[in-house]
Amino acid sequence: MNRFKLLLTLFRSTLVISGVLISSIVLVASDFRQPDGWLSPRSWILLVTGISLVLFGTSLKTQWQRSAGLLATALVGYACALNLIDAPPYGVPQHYIPLKTMLSTEAGLPLVGIVLQTAIVLWTGRKILVTLYTRIFTVLNPTRLGIFLILMLFGAVTIPLAPVRFDVDEVIFSAGIWALNGLNLLLVVIYFPKEFVNRYNSWLDISLPAEPAYPKTRYGLFPWLVAGWVILVSATLSWLVLERVPHIPDSVMYLFQAKYFAYGYLYLPSPPDIDAFWVRQMVFDGEKWYGIFPPGWPALLAGGIRLGIPWLINPFLGGVTVLLVHSLAHHLYNRRVANFTIFLLAVSPWFIFMSASFMAHPLSVVYTLGCLLAITKYKHPQKTGWGFLAGLCIGTLSLTRPYEGVLIGIAIGLWLLTDIKHIRGLIAFCITTALVGSLGLIYNLALTGSWTYFPIMKWFDDSWYAGINRLGFGLDIGNTGWPHLDAWPGHSPLEALINANQNVFMVNVELFGWGFGSLVFVYLLLIWKKWKSPDMLFFWIVAVIIIGYSFYWFSGGPDFGARYWYQVLIPLIILTTRGIEELQSRWQKMHANKPVASRIGLFVVAASLVAWFNFVPWRSLSKYHNYRGMNNSMAQLAQKQQFGHALVFIREKSKYDYARAFIFNPPTLDSSGTIYARDVGPESRDALIRHFSGRQVWYVAPSETADNQFEVVLGPHSP
C-alpha cells in the first residue's frame, strides 16, 4: 500500500512537473515564437497541454479526478481543433483546412489531439451517452430535434466563395467537432462532485437570488465589477494585441475624421498632392478632403483625441454597455437573469474584441440600449418624456450608423404600436428621432452639397459607378470586385441567403467562442416557443436586423465578427440566458432534481472557461495581431529616430503600408508633428518638400528583414 502511494505520488509529481516544464519551455524558447516575438498559434497547443497536465496531476485520486481529467481533455482538444482552422490575419472568412491536407501534411498534426479526445470521451462516457441520447427526446420531440439540427448545420460553416461551392467534408467535420466538444463538456459537469454542485446551488440562492431579500446595495457591486472587468480586458487587448491603432479601412477613416473634428473642422482643405495622401474611403472633392462616415462616432472619438486616449473610448463604452444591459434585463426579467446575462456578455469574445477596436458598433449598441431603457423603465400613458429620451437615442444612433437607426427605430416603433395607450409617447419618439437625425442631413449638405447624398455614397459612386451602393436587388448593385466576400455580380435573394449564412456562422463562432456553437440555447428557446413578453421584443429586433440587412449587397465581412449584425449581440445574449433558464426549468420539472438542472449553468460556465483559455488567445495570435498588416511600428520607428517636425515619405510594398503610417499624421497638415506621405514619384516629392519647407525629410520603407515593420532607407535630409 505504501509502495502504491509512493508510485501515485511520483506519477502525480511527474505530471505536474512535466506540465510546468512544457509551459515554461513554450514561454521561454524562441523556437515557439513568431519573428516579432509573439507566440505562434501552434505553440498555444503545447502551452494548454502543459496547463492541462498540471490540472490533471493535481486532481488524481481526489473527487475531482474524472471531471478535471475531462476538462483537461476539453482544453487540449479545443486548442487542437482551432489550430485546424485557416483564419488568416486579413478579411477573408475562416475555414477548416481541407481534409486531404490534414491527412497528408504537418498542418494536420493537431488532428492527433482530436482523435485522442474522441477516444477519451467515448470511453469515459460509454455508460452515460446512451442515457443522454434517450433524454434528448424528453426535451425535444423528433420534429423539434430536426429543426434544431437544421438550424445548427446552417451555421456550422460558411459557404466558400470564389467560386461558390458546398464542401460536404467541412460541414461533416465541423458538426463532428461541435458534437465532440459538447459531449466532452457535458461529461465534465456530469462528473462534478455532488458536494460542489450543492454548494454552488446554495451560493447561487444566497449570493445571486432572483430578487434579493436584503438591501440592494449588497448586490449592486456585481455589475460594476463586471463592467470593470470588461474595461480592463478590452483595454488590455487594445494595448497589447491591437496596439492601440485601427486595423481596417473603416476604423482608419473614423480616426482620421475624429482628428479634424477634435479641432473644429467638418472637413479639411485638399492636400497639396492628392495621391500622396490617399487611403481607402476618403473623398477628395475640389477643395474638400474628408472621410466617408457619418459624424456620430468620430465626434465622440474626437474627445478621446483631445484627451490623448482614443483607444480607451470603446473599452469604456463596453463597461457602460454592461451596466445598461444589467439595468434593462433586471427591469424586464429579474436580477438573476440580469446577472447571468452580463456574465455571458463579459465572456463574449465578439463583445470584448469589438470593445477593443476603433469601430462605431459599440456606440451604436449603447444608443439602442438607452432607447430600450427609456421605453421599458419610464414609459407611462400620461407622460411623453420617455418618448423624447428614446427618440434622442435613436436619433443619435442614426448619426452613427444611419441604417441601423432606421431598422431599430422601425422595430421599436412597431413594438410600441401594440399598446395604443402610449401613442403620445410614440409621437414624441418619432418627432425627436426625426429632429436629431436631421443633423445628419445637414452634415451631408455641408460635405456633398445635397441633404440626401451621403459621403459614403459619393465615395462609392466616384470609385466605381453611380448607384452601386444601394439597397435592393439587381445586377448593377455592389459590383466592387470583392469575390472573396461577394458571391456574384449584383445582389439577389440567393446572395442574401449566402450573406446570412456568413453572418450566422460568425455569430455562432464569435458570440461565446464555445466549441459546440454559440446559438444552441437561443435555438432551443425559439423552438419551444415558451416566450415571455420581453423575449418577443428581442426576437423581433434580431429578425428586423437580419431582414433589413438582407437587402444590402455586402455581408460586412469577417472583421471583428458579424459586425453588420452587431445590434443582435445583446438580444442574443439575453435570449441565451432565457434559453438556459427554460432548459433548467424543463429539466427540473421532468426529473424533479434541482442539482441536475443546475449543472446546465455549470456547463455554460465550463464552456466559457474553455473558450477563454483557447478561443481568445487563438484569435489574438492567429488573426488580430498585425491584422491586415496594421500595427504601431511607425510610431516605434518615429520614437527611435526622433522624427519630430519632419516630412516622411513612405515607399509601399503592399496596400496597407501607407495606412500604417497615415494613422499617425497630425489632425491637419498645418499642425505640428510628423507628416507622413506616400512616395509616388519625384514630381510629387518635390512639390511636397516645397510645400512643407522647413521640415527634415526622411524616406521609410517596409523592412526587408522583419515582417510588418518599417526601416529608414534615406535621411534625414536637412530642409
N, C-alpha and C positions, 0 to 999 in steps of 0.2 A: 504493500500500500504506500509506504514511504517512497519506494522507487517510482511508483506511478505518479505520485505528487511531484516528485523531482523532475520526471520527464515532462509532465504537464507544464511545470513552471519554466523549464528550459524551452519548451515549444512556444509558450506564450511570449517569453522574452525574445526568442528568435524572431517571431512575427513582428513584435513591436520594434525591435532594433532594426530589422530589415526595412520596415516601413519608414522609420525615421531616416535611415541611411539613404533609401531611394529618394525620398522627398528632398533631402539635403543635397544630394548629388545633382538632382534636376535644377534646384535653385541656384547652385553654385557653378556647375560646369558650363563652360562656354559652348560645348557641343549641342546643348539643348536650347540655344538662343538664336534668334534671328540676327542678321548683320547689325541692326541698330540696338542690340542688347535686349530686346523684348523676348520673352519666352516664345518658342514655336508652338503652334496649336497642338501638334502631336505630343509635345513634351507634357502637356496637361494630363494625358492619359497616365503617364508614369507617376506624376505628382498625386493624382487621385488614387492610383493604386497604392502608393505609399501610405496615404491617409487611411485608406480602407484596411490595409494590413494592421495598422495601429488600432483602428476601431474594432476589428475582429479579434485581435490578440488580447485586448483588454477585457473583452466580454466573454472569453472562453470560460466554461464551467460556471457561468452565472445565469440568472434567469433571463438575461438579455442575449444569450448566445445565438439563438436562431434568428431573432429579429435583427440583431446587429450584423450578423453574417449576411443576411439577405439585403440589408441596407447597404453594406459594403459592395455586394454584388450589383445592386442597382446603380450605385455611384460609378463603378468601373464600366458597367455595361452601357450606361447612357453616354459616358465620355467616349467610348469606342464608337457608338452609333453616330454621334455628332461628327466625329472625325472621318466618317464615310460620306459626309456631305460636302459637295463642292459649293462653297459660298464665298466667292472671291470678293475682294475689297473694292468693288465698284458696282454700278447699278444694273445688275442682272439677277434674275430670280435664282434661288438655290435649288439644286437637285442632288439626289444621291449619285455617287459615282456609278457608271454603268456596271451591271453585274459581271460582265466579261472582264472589265478592268479590275474589279475587286478580286476575281479568282485568278488573274494572270499576272498581276504586278504587285509591288510592295505597297501600293496605295490601299490594297485590301487587307493589310495586316490587322487592323482593328477588328476585322471580321472574326478573328480568333476569340476575342473577348466576347462577342455576341454569341458564338457557339457555346462557350463556357457558361455564360449567363443562362442560356436556354437550358443546358443540361442541369444546372443547379436549381433553377426554378421548377422544372418538370419533376425532378427527383424529390425536392423538398416538399412540393405541393401536390404530390401524386394522389394523396388521400383526400385533399381538400378541394382540388379543382373540379372533381365530379359533383360535389355538393354545391360549389359555386355555380356550376353550369345549370343545375336544376333550379337554383334560387333566382337566377336571372329571370325566369319566366314568372316568378311571383311578383316582380315589379314591372315587367314588360311582356305583354302578350305577343304572339308571333308577328302580328301586323305592326305593332309599335316598334318591335325589335328590328323589323325590316326597314322601317322608315329611319330609325336611329342609325342603322348601318349605312344606309344610302347617304344620309347627311354627313356622317364621318368620312366616308370614302370620297365625297365631293371635295373635301378639304384636306385629303391625305397627301396629295402632291399638287403642284401647279403644272398645268399643261405646257409642255415645251413649245417654244415659238421658233420661228426662222429655221426650218419650216414647222408649221403646226403639226403635231402628232400626238398620239396617245401611247405612252410607254406602260404596257401592262406589267412588265417586270418591276418597274419602280413603284407602281401602285401596290402590288402584292408585297414587295419588300417593306415599304413604308407601313402598310397595315400590320404586317408581322412584327415590326419593331414596336409599334404602338401597343399591340396586344401583349407583347413580351414585357415591356416596361410597366404596363398597367397591372399585369398579373404579379410581377415582381413586387411592386409596392403594396398590392393587396396582401400578399403573404407577409410582408414586413409588419403591417398593422395587425394582422390576424395573430401573429406570434408575440405582439406586445404583451408583457406581463399583465395579468388581470389587476394586480395591485396598482400598477402605474395607471391603467385606464380608470380605475375607481378614483384615484387621486386627481386625475385630470378632470373627471366629472365634478368632483367636489370643488376644485379650484374654479371651474367654469361657472358653477352655480353661485359661488360666493363672490368671486372677483369680477366676473363679467356677466351679471344677470341680464335678462331681457329688459327689466326696468329695476333700477336699484331701490332698495328699501331704505338706504341711508342717504345722507346729503349728497347732492350731485357733485360737490367738489371732490369727493373721494374718487369719482370715476372720470372726472373731467380731464385728468392728466394724460390718459391713454392717447387720444387723438393728437395731442400736442407732441407726445413722444414719437408717434408715427410720422407726424409732419417733419419733426427734426431729423428723423432717420432718412426720409426722402430727400430733404435738402442736403444732408451730409453725403449720402451715397451718390446722388446725381451730380453734385458739385465735384466730388472726387473723380467720377468718371469723366466729367468735363475737363478737369485739370490734367488727369493722367492719360486717359485714352484718347479723347478728342482734342487735347492740348489747347483748349480754350479758343479754338478757331472754328469757323463754319466749314462744312465739308461738302455741300452740294451747291449747285449754282443758285438755287432759291435762297439759301441762307447767306451766301456771299452777297447777294443783292440786298437782303434785309439789313445786313451790317453796313453796306455802302449807303443805303438810304438813311439809316439811323444816324450815321456820322454827320451828314449835312443837315438833317433835321435838328440834331443837337445844337447846331449853331445858327438855327433860324432860317434855313433855306428850304424851299419846296423843291428846288432843283438847282443844279449847278450850271454855270456857263460852260459851253462846249470847250474841251481841251484843245491845246494848240495843234495836236495831231490825233485824230480820232483812232486810227489803227494802233497807235502806241498805248492806248489806254482801254482797248476793247476787251471785255469779257462777256460771256453769255448773259443774256437777259437784261441788258441795259439799252436805253434808247438815246440816240443822238439825233436831235430834231432841230436843225438850224442852230440857234444859239442856246438851246436847252440840252442838258445832259442829266438823265435821271434813271432810276431803277423802275421796274415794271409793276411792282406790287402795291396794293392798297396801303394807306398810311397808318392803319391802326397799330400793327405790331412794331414797325420801325419807330413810331412815335414813343411807345413805351420803352423800346430798346435804347432810344436816344438818352433816356435817363441813366441807363447803365453806362453809356458812353461818357456822359458828364461826370459820373462817379468813378470811372475807370474800371468798372466791373461788369461789362456787358455779358460776360459768360455766366454770371451768377443770377441773372434775371429769371431765366427759365427754371433753375433749381428752386428759387424762391416761389415761383408760381406753382411748382409741384407741391410744395408744402401747403400753400393756400388751397390747392385742389383737395388735398386730404381733409382739411378742416371743413370745406364746403360739402364734400361728399358725406362726411360723418353727420353733419347737421341735417342734410337732406334725407339720408337713409334713416336716421333716428326719428325724424318727423313723420316719414311715410310708413315706417315699419316699427322697429323698436331698437333699443340700444345694442342688443346682441348682434342683430343684423348689421347695424352701423359699424360696430367694432370689427366684425369679421370681414365686412366689405373693405374697410380701409387697410386691414391686414393684407388682403388679396391685392389691393392697389399698390401697397408698399413693396410687394414682391413681384410685381409685374415688370418683366424686362422691357416690354414695349413702353410702358409709362416712364420707367426710370431712364432709359436711353433717350426718349424724346425730351424728357425734362433736363437732360444734359446738353441738348442741342441748341442751335440758334433758330429753330423753326418757329413758325407762328402758331402751330397747333395747340401747344399748352395754353396759350392765352385764349384761344377760341373756346376751349373746354371750360375755362374759368367763367367766361361770359355766359355760356349755356347754363352752367350750374347756378350762377347768380340769378338768371331768369327763372329757373325752376324753383329756387328757394323763395324768390319774391312771390311766385304764384302759390306754391303749396303751403307756405307758412303764414302769409299775410293777407291772402285774398279774402274779401268779405263783400257780400252783395251790396252793402251800402257805402262801400269805400272804393276809391279809384287809385289810391296811392300805390298799391301793389302793381297796378297796370302800368303806371308811369315808370316804376323801377324796373319791371320786367322788360318794358319797351326800350328803356335806356340800355339794358344789357344786350338785347338782340340788335339794337341799332349799332352799338359799338362792335358787336360781332360782325355785322355787315361791313364795317370799316376795316376789319381784319381779314376775313375770308367771306366775301360777299355772297357766294353761292350757298355756303353753309348758313349764313344769316337768313337767306330765303327759305331753305329747307327746314331749319329749326323753327323759324317763325311760322311756317305753314303747319308743322307738326303740332306745335303748342297752341296755335290759333284754333285748329280744328278740335283739339282736345278740350279747349275752353268752351267751344260751341256746344259741347254735350251738356252743359249746365247753363241754361239761358238766364239764370239768376245773376250771372256775373257779366252780363252784356255791357254794363257801364265800364267795368274794368277792362274788358276786351277792347272796347273803343279807345280807351286811354292807352292801352298796349299798342294798338295799331298806329295811333297818331304819333306817339313818342318814337316808335320804331322808324316811322317814315321821316320824321324831323331829323333824328340823329343820323339815320342812314343817308339822308340827302347831302350831308357833308362830304360823302364820297363822290357825289356827282359834281360838287363844287371843285373838289380836288381834280377830277377828270378834266373839267373845263380849264383849270389853270395849266394843266400839263399838255393835253392833247387838243384843246380848243373846242371840245364837244362834251356836253354833260354826260352822254351815254357811251362815249368811246373810251374804254378803259386803257391805261398804258399797256397792259399785257396783251390786249387785242392789237394795239398798234405794233408791238414788237413782233407778234406772230405774223401779222399782215406784211410788215416790212421784210421779215426774214424769209417768208415763203410766198404766200399769196393772200389776197383779201378773202376773209371769211373762213379761213382754215380752222380757226379755234372757236367753235361754237357748239351749242347743244343740238342734239338731234341725230338723225341717221341720214347717211348719204355717202356717195363715192368721193365727194370733194371735201370731206371733213377729216382733219387730223393726219394728213399725209406728210409727216415730218421726216420720214426715212429712219425710223427707230424700230427696225424689225425685231430686235431682241425684246422689245416691250409692247409693240403694237402689231397684232397678228397679220392683218391685211390692210390694203389701202381702203380709205374711207372708214365708216362706222356703221355697224349693223346690230340687230338684236343678238345674233350669234356671237359677235365680238363683245357685246355687253356681258354675255354669259361667261366668256373666257376671262374678261376683266374681273367679273365677280369671283370666278374660281381662283384667280391670283390673289385677290384680297381676302377671301375666306381662308385660303391656305396660310397666308401670312398672319392673319389673326389667330388661327389655330396654333401656329408655331410660336408667335411672339407674345401673345397675351399673358401667359404664365410661364412659358418655356417648359411645360410639362412634357414628359417623354411619351405620353399617350394622347396628346391633343388637348387644347385648352378649352374647347367648347362642349365638352361632354355633359356638364351639368346644365348648361343652357338648353341643349337639345332635349335632355330629359324633361325639363320644365315645360318646354314647348310642346312636346308630345303628350304629356299628361294633361295639359290644359287646365291645371289647377292653379289658375292665376288669381292673385289678389288685384285689387283696383290699380295700385301703383305699377304692378307688373305690366299692365296693359299700356301704360304711358311709355315705359322703356322699350317694350317690343315695338311700339308704334314709332318711336324715334329711330330705332335700328332699321325698321322697314323703310321709312322715309329716306334715310341716308342711302340705303342700298338702291332703292328705286331711283332716287334723284340722280345718283352718280352713274346709273346705267345709261343715261342719256349723254354722258360725256365720253369722248372717244379714248381718253387716256386713263389707265388704271391708277396712276400715281407712282408706279414703280416700286421697287423694294427698299427704297431709302427709309430707314427708321420704321420699318414695318408698313402696314397698310395705311399710309399717312392720310390719304384722302378719306378714309373711313375712321379717322381718329375720334370723331364725335360718338362712335359706338362704344368707345372704351368704357366709360362709366356705366352706361346701361348694361353692357355685357357683364361687367364685374358684379353689379348689383343682382342681375339675373342669375349669375353663377352662385352667389350666396343663397338666393332663393331656391335654386335647384338643389343645392346641398341640403338646405333646410327641409325641403319637400321629401327628398330621398330618406333623410333621417326619420321624418315623421312616418312615412310609409313603412319603413323597416321596423320601427318600434311598434306600430300597430299590428303588423303581421306576426312579429316574433316576441312582442311584449318584453323586450330586452333592451334597456337603455344603454348599458355598456357596449353592446354590439353596435347599436346605432351611432354611438359617439365615436366609434372607430372610423366612421366616414370622415368626420372632421379631422381626425389624426392622419388619415390617408392623404387629405389635401395638404396638411402641414408637412408631411414627409415628402410628398411630391414636390412641394415648393422648395424644401431644403435641398433635395437632389438637383433641382433646376438651378438653384443659386450656386451650388458647388460646381456646376458644369456649364449650363447654358450661358450665363452672364460672362464667365471668363472666356468661353469659346467664342462668343460674339465679339468680345473685346479684342482677342488675339488674332482671330482669323478674318474679321471683317472691318470693325470700326477703327482699329489702329491704322493710321495712314489711309483712311477711307477716301477713295477717289484721288489718291495722291496728295491729299491736303494735310498739312501739319504746320507747326510753327518754326520750321527750320530756317526761314528767312529772318525771323525775329532773333533766333540764336546767332545767326551769322552777323546780323546788324549789331548785336551787342558785342560780339567778339571783335569785329572790325571797327566799331565805333563810327558808323556811317554818319550819324548826326544830320546836319543840314546839307544833304547830298542828293545828287541825281544818280539813280542806279538803273542801268539798262539790264533787262532780263533776256537772256538768249534761251529760247524754248526748245525742248525736245518732245514734249507732249502737250496736250491741250490744257492741262491744269497747271503747268509750270508757272505761267504768269499769274494765274488766280491765287497761287500760294503766296505771291509777293503783293499782289494788288490789295489784299485784305489789310495790309499794314500801311497803306497810304494814309496821309492825314485827312481830316474831314473835307478840306478843299485844297486845290492845287496852290492856293496862295498862303496856306498855313505853313507854319514852321514844321520841320521834321523831314524825314527822308521821302523823296518822290521816287516811286518805282514805275518804270515804263517798259513796255515791250521794245525789244530791239528789232525794228522792222526794216532797217536799211540805213545807208549813210545819209540820205536826204532828211529822213525823219530825225536821226540823231543830231545832225547839225541844227535843225530847226529847234529841237528841244533844248539843246545846250545854249543856244542864243536866248530862248525864251526864259530859261531858268538860270540865267547868268549869275555868277557869284557862288554857285554850288560846285563842290568837288564832284567828279564824275567817276563812277565805278561800273565795271562790267561783270555780271554774275551769270553763271550757267549751272544747270544740274550737275552734280558731282559725277565724275567718271568712276569713282571707287565705292561710293555709298549710295544706296537707293534712297530716293525721296529726300535728298539733301542738296544744298546749294554750295558752290565754291566760287571764290573770286578768280576770274580769269585775267582781268586787267584792272589797273587802278591802284591808288587813286590818282586821277589827273587833276591838277590844280585848275581853278576857274580862270 
